[in-house]
């Protein structure tokens, strides 16, 4: 295991924010994860897991050991006529895994195609898109306790999944390193294509009875059009969560703002479109120096070059305040924030 010190993180986060970590290493096995934890304990440093840096804001210098994991593949735990159960290593690239699972005839993840990041990040964020959330596929999450080095196994219910949330963003935040995820996929083609933009894309393609591959390709097309490529325009994808509000709040807002997008939830609440709220508050396309809100997607904050994490968070705070003053709705950021400005 090699440790590098005072490493630049600019190329390791999709917002291309300049920052440095006290130390950085890559683990190729669970044993190396434990070795990294022992090293950090001896150095008096906390350990933070770093995937592809696609859902993170480095506000400044990070006084921690950042731990990356290399993709180590997956194994089939069991398979029957209806399902396959897999253990997937945390370091695997998420989109590549979705594509390869589809190629194997394992279905269900198509709606989650092209989401950046690693498999290990998927349960932390409970990633979701186009009407599907990751939690429905999870059997268990395997992790190592950062303090003790002990192995942990958390079943689906223990993960406390919620909309864009899990125990790994709450009680266990930065206290465990996810090493693998057990998931169950279908071996029989099943599709979920009710989400409006996805249904519209399939309709435009003339596909009335889509197969899983059709859904995969449609999701890739829609995401490619709507979300800018971080390699060209550094960003962290959707920067704010879609707020979920009581039905009475949604009814009052629709009376004041006819046409506001609403998505009724199973628990009786209503999900609102954060992008719509931000655009109506006048922020879509806003730019100030090196930072701004993307002109085509109001949920995406862009670092056009040279912006700092502190400046980005300040701009995000202004957006949150503006939406609150306009609609009385509190937006919540999706990315996790680490580091302190010098």
C-alpha positions in Angstrom: 0.0 0.0 0.0 1.4 3.4 -1.0 0.6 6.6 0.8 1.0 10.0 -0.9 0.9 13.2 1.1 -0.5 16.6 0.4 -2.0 15.3 -2.8 -3.9 17.6 -5.1 -7.6 16.5 -5.4 -8.5 18.6 -8.4 -8.5 15.6 -10.8 -10.3 13.5 -8.2 -13.5 15.4 -8.0 -15.9 16.1 -10.9 -16.3 19.8 -9.9 -12.5 20.2 -10.5 -12.1 22.1 -7.2 -8.5 22.6 -6.1 -7.8 21.2 -2.6 -5.3 19.0 -1.0 -5.6 16.0 1.3 -3.3 15.2 4.2 -2.9 11.7 2.7 -4.3 9.6 -0.1 -4.1 5.9 -0.8 -5.8 3.2 -2.9 -6.9 -0.2 -1.5 -7.1 -3.3 -3.7 -8.6 -5.6 -1.0 -10.4 -5.5 2.3 -7.1 -6.4 4.0 -5.6 -3.2 2.5 -8.6 -1.2 3.7 -7.8 -2.4 7.2 -4.1 -1.6 6.7 -5.0 1.9 5.6 -7.2 2.3 8.7 -4.3 1.2 11.0 -1.9 3.6 9.3 -4.4 6.5 9.7 -5.0 5.7 13.4 -1.2 5.8 14.0 -1.0 9.2 12.2 -4.0 10.5 14.1 -6.0 11.1 10.9 -9.7 10.3 10.2 -10.4 8.1 7.1 -12.8 9.2 4.3 -13.9 7.0 1.5 -13.5 8.6 -2.0 -15.1 7.1 -5.1 -15.1 9.0 -8.3 -15.6 12.3 -6.5 -18.9 12.9 -8.3 -21.0 13.8 -5.3 -18.6 15.8 -3.2 -17.6 19.4 -2.6 -14.1 20.0 -1.3 -14.5 23.3 0.6 -10.7 23.4 1.2 -7.9 21.4 2.7 -8.9 17.9 3.9 -7.2 16.8 7.1 -7.8 13.1 6.5 -6.6 10.0 4.7 -8.7 9.7 1.6 -9.2 6.1 0.7 -10.0 4.9 -2.8 -10.9 1.4 -3.7 -10.0 -0.3 -7.0 -12.7 -2.2 -8.8 -12.5 -5.9 -7.9 -15.4 -7.3 -9.9 -18.3 -9.3 -8.6 -19.4 -12.8 -7.8 -22.7 -14.7 -8.3 -23.9 -15.8 -4.9 -26.9 -17.7 -6.2 -29.3 -17.9 -9.1 -32.7 -19.4 -9.9 -35.3 -19.0 -12.6 -36.4 -15.6 -11.5 -33.4 -13.9 -9.8 -29.7 -13.6 -9.5 -27.9 -12.5 -6.3 -24.6 -10.8 -6.7 -21.8 -9.5 -4.4 -20.3 -6.4 -6.1 -17.1 -4.8 -5.0 -17.4 -1.2 -3.8 -14.7 0.1 -6.2 -16.6 -1.0 -9.4 -17.6 1.8 -11.7 -21.4 2.1 -11.4 -22.4 2.7 -15.1 -20.0 0.0 -16.3 -21.6 -2.5 -13.9 -25.1 -1.6 -15.0 -24.1 -2.1 -18.7 -22.4 -5.4 -18.0 -25.2 -6.7 -15.8 -27.6 -6.0 -18.7 -25.3 -7.9 -21.0 -25.4 -10.9 -18.7 -29.2 -10.9 -18.8 -29.6 -9.4 -15.3 -32.3 -6.8 -15.3 -33.6 -3.9 -13.1 -30.8 -1.3 -13.1 -31.5 0.2 -16.5 -33.1 3.3 -15.2 -30.0 4.0 -13.1 -27.7 4.0 -16.1 -25.0 6.8 -16.6 -25.2 7.8 -12.9 -21.5 8.7 -12.1 -19.7 7.1 -9.2 -18.9 3.7 -7.8 -21.0 0.8 -6.6 -19.9 1.6 -3.0 -21.4 5.0 -3.3 -24.8 3.7 -4.5 -26.2 2.7 -1.1 -24.8 5.7 0.7 -26.7 8.1 -1.6 -29.5 5.6 -2.3 -29.1 6.7 -5.9 -32.3 7.0 -8.0 -33.5 8.1 -11.4 -36.5 7.9 -13.6 -38.8 6.3 -11.1 -36.4 3.7 -9.6 -34.3 3.8 -6.5 -31.3 1.6 -5.7 -32.7 0.4 -2.3 -35.2 -2.0 -4.1 -32.2 -4.2 -5.2 -30.2 -4.2 -2.0 -29.9 -7.4 0.0 -27.0 -6.2 2.2 -24.1 -3.8 2.5 -20.7 -5.0 3.6 -18.4 -2.5 5.4 -15.4 -2.1 7.7 -15.7 -0.1 10.9 -13.2 2.8 10.6 -12.4 2.8 14.3 -12.2 -1.0 15.1 -11.4 -2.5 11.7 -14.3 -5.0 12.3 -16.4 -6.3 9.4 -20.0 -5.2 9.3 -23.0 -6.5 7.4 -26.1 -4.4 7.2 -29.3 -5.8 5.8 -31.6 -3.7 3.7 -33.8 -2.6 6.6 -30.7 -1.7 8.7 -29.5 0.7 6.0 -32.5 2.9 6.7 -33.0 3.9 3.1 -35.0 7.0 2.2 -35.2 9.4 -0.6 -31.5 10.1 -1.5 -30.6 9.1 2.1 -29.4 6.2 4.2 -27.8 5.4 7.5 -24.4 6.0 5.8 -25.3 9.7 5.5 -26.6 9.8 9.0 -25.5 7.7 12.0 -22.7 5.9 10.2 -21.5 8.9 8.1 -17.7 8.6 7.8 -17.6 5.8 10.4 -17.5 2.9 8.0 -15.9 2.1 4.7 -18.3 0.2 2.3 -16.4 -2.7 0.7 -19.2 -4.6 -1.2 -22.9 -4.6 -1.9 -25.1 -7.7 -2.2 -27.9 -7.1 -4.7 -30.7 -9.0 -6.3 -31.6 -8.6 -10.0 -34.2 -10.2 -12.2 -33.4 -12.8 -14.8 -36.7 -12.1 -16.5 -37.0 -8.8 -18.5 -38.9 -6.2 -16.5 -39.1 -2.5 -17.3 -40.1 0.6 -15.5 -40.8 3.4 -18.0 -43.6 5.5 -16.5 -41.4 8.5 -15.7 -42.5 11.3 -18.0 -39.2 12.2 -19.7 -38.3 8.5 -20.1 -41.7 7.7 -21.5 -41.5 10.6 -23.9 -38.0 9.5 -25.2 -39.3 5.9 -25.8 -42.4 7.3 -27.6 -40.2 9.5 -29.8 -38.2 6.5 -30.7 -41.4 4.7 -31.7 -41.0 2.0 -29.0 -44.3 0.9 -27.7 -43.2 -2.2 -25.8 -39.7 -1.5 -24.6 -37.2 -4.1 -23.7 -34.6 -3.5 -20.9 -32.0 -2.5 -23.5 -34.4 0.1 -24.9 -34.8 1.6 -21.5 -31.1 1.6 -20.9 -30.4 3.4 -24.2 -33.2 5.9 -23.6 -32.0 6.8 -20.2 -28.4 7.3 -21.5 -29.8 9.5 -24.2 -31.9 11.6 -21.9 -29.2 12.0 -19.3 -26.6 12.9 -21.9 -28.8 15.7 -23.3 -29.9 17.1 -19.9 -26.7 16.8 -17.8 -23.4 18.4 -18.9 -20.3 16.2 -19.2 -18.1 16.9 -16.2 -15.0 16.4 -18.4 -16.1 19.5 -20.4 -18.0 21.5 -17.8 -17.0 20.4 -14.2 -20.1 19.7 -12.1 -21.4 17.3 -9.6 -24.7 16.4 -11.3 -27.9 17.4 -9.5 -26.7 19.6 -6.7 -30.1 19.9 -4.9 -32.6 17.2 -3.8 -36.2 17.5 -5.1 -38.0 18.6 -1.9 -40.8 16.4 -0.5 -43.6 18.4 1.1 -47.0 17.7 2.7 -49.9 17.5 0.3 -51.4 20.7 1.8 -48.2 22.6 1.0 -48.3 21.3 -2.6 -51.9 22.3 -3.0 -51.3 25.8 -1.7 -48.3 26.2 -4.1 -50.2 24.9 -7.1 -52.9 27.5 -6.4 -50.3 30.3 -6.5 -48.2 28.8 -9.3 -50.3 26.8 -11.8 -48.2 24.3 -13.7 -45.8 23.6 -10.9 -44.6 20.0 -11.3 -45.9 17.7 -8.7 -45.2 14.0 -8.1 -47.5 12.3 -5.5 -45.6 9.9 -3.2 -46.9 6.6 -1.7 -47.0 8.1 1.8 -49.3 10.9 0.7 -46.6 13.6 0.4 -45.7 15.3 -2.8 -42.3 15.7 -4.4 -41.6 19.0 -6.1 -39.1 19.7 -8.9 -36.1 21.6 -7.4 -35.0 22.5 -11.0 -38.4 24.2 -11.6 -38.2 26.1 -8.3 -34.6 27.3 -9.0 -35.5 28.4 -12.5 -38.6 30.3 -11.5 -36.5 32.1 -8.8 -34.4 33.4 -11.7 -31.2 31.4 -11.2 -31.0 29.2 -14.4 -28.0 30.3 -16.5 -26.7 32.6 -13.7 -23.0 33.1 -13.8 -20.7 34.9 -11.4 -17.0 34.7 -12.3 -15.9 31.1 -12.5 -19.1 29.6 -11.1 -22.7 29.4 -12.2 -25.9 27.6 -12.7 -26.0 25.6 -16.0 -28.1 27.4 -18.7 -29.8 24.1 -19.7 -30.3 22.5 -16.3 -31.0 24.6 -13.2 -30.0 21.8 -10.8 -26.5 21.7 -12.0 -23.8 24.0 -10.6 -20.8 24.5 -12.8 -17.2 25.4 -12.1 -16.1 27.0 -15.3 -12.5 27.2 -14.1 -10.7 28.4 -11.0 -13.7 28.4 -8.6 -13.2 27.4 -5.0 -15.3 25.1 -2.9 -16.0 28.0 -0.5 -17.2 30.2 -3.3 -19.4 27.4 -4.7 -21.0 26.8 -1.3 -21.7 30.5 -0.9 -23.5 30.6 -4.3 -25.5 27.5 -3.4 -26.5 29.2 -0.2 -27.8 32.2 -2.1 -29.9 29.9 -4.3 -31.3 28.1 -1.2 -32.2 31.4 0.4 -33.8 32.7 -2.8 -36.0 29.7 -3.2 -37.0 29.8 0.4 -38.0 33.5 0.2 -39.9 32.9 -3.1 -41.7 29.7 -2.3 -41.2 28.9 1.4 -39.4 25.7 0.4 -36.1 24.7 1.9 -33.7 23.1 -0.6 -31.1 20.6 0.5 -27.8 20.0 -1.2 -27.1 16.5 -2.4 -23.2 16.5 -2.4 -21.3 15.9 0.8 -18.9 18.7 1.9 -15.4 18.1 3.2 -12.5 20.3 4.0 -11.8 23.8 5.4 -10.5 26.9 3.5 -7.1 28.0 4.5 
